[in-house]
């Protein structure tokens, strides 16, 4: 992580992590009484998004750390829980929604981890199967060079039986994971795309081969895995290129060790289009056949989405017939025409994914935990 300057919220200035992070990143460090001054500085930059990737704000999370995934009522959501431990990312993907989700976006890392751990203990105490992840508002593994939060989280999840932690990344920052006792309660997860899309639209991310090699290494260390093909981008010959990615994936990874694979087509808020055109002039992703979706985002025409989904599902099934595949933010018609069923046929999407976590990660439901304690 290359940081030009670090701002420290006065409320956390005495926190022991501040000195450690500033020393590790070797960047000028300034305490501010009002964090809004940081955002004001970004607004004056020629490229606020790029500048936001070069500034780090160390502060506290004044709201809940654990939140429901910000899905939409018009499409199927998976009942995921977000661990909001940081925001934004120092990689640079053309399609990243965080470019318009935060105003303006800036790298933030929250230091009040005691509050986070208290919230996690409350989740663990319920004994209810719960899926949580840190990769919704940031990349899960970009913080490894300066903090040990990943170590704390993996250790905490290893000592309980009902929840799984998903660490989603486009990096290969896995060294910290090697010797941790994870008890298969942490899922290592990679976002995958074709080499063409990685080259043109995923700046400063690890290559496809590097991601798959890192996934194989984590599998060797005993971690369960998951993969996310999201966003799928439609272009000439994309079907063949996605099939090649899937073949490479299963050359290295055992299907029995994959908890789930998600699929989602490229979709974007209308205000993201001019940003992509300016910041990624070589990118072609916004010039497809799009129509406004029920959530206001631009989406490929439904027949185009379904056709691509069918190709990719068939390719996955040829290697991994039993793996759980699900859609991120699609409706019942897409489910029915692509997978042959809707989530309600199997008790709901949340139940589908919970059962995969139980099977692959060894989770126990509440009555099993109580029986064991008895």
Secondary structure, 3 states (H helix, E strand, C coil): CCCCEEEEEHHHCCCHHHHHHHHHHCCEEEEECCCHHHHHHHHCCCCHHHHHCCEEEEECCCCCCEEECCCCCCCCCCCCEEECCEECCCCEECCCCHHHHCCCCCEEEECCHHHHHHHHHHHHHHCCCEEEECCCCCCCCCCCCCCCHHHHHHHHHHCCCCEEEEEEECCCCCHHHCCCCCCCCEEEEEECCCHHHHHHHEECCCCHHHHHHHHHHHHHCCCEEEEEEEEECCCCCHHHHHHHHHHHHHHHCCHHHEEEEEEEECEECHHHHHHHHHHCCCCCHHHCCEEECCCCCEEECHHHHHHHHHHHHHHHHHHCCCCCEEECCCCHHHHHHHHCCCHHHHCCHHHHHHHHHHHHHCCCCHHHHHHHHC
